[in-house]
Amino acid sequence: MKLISILTCPHCGHRASETMPTDACQFFYECPGCGTLLRPKKGDCCVFCSYGDVPCPPIQEAQERNEPASCCKG
């Protein structure tokens, strides 16, 4: 399982490597480049699933088990 994801701001394009929490969803992320507060896109459980290059740990686990992806638990 990967715990590092690169978040890309859709407003300014700033990219930042961030460690994903394994015990909770991250609903908000303030872009260090422009200060925009990012929230998950509709249908996504967290900012990593919306703007990261790696989905959050619960989604990765579901994919590894070939189960339907579900929202984060926690």
Helices and strands as residue ranges (DSSP letters): E 4-8, E 15-19, E 29-30, E 37-38, H 47-51, H 57-64
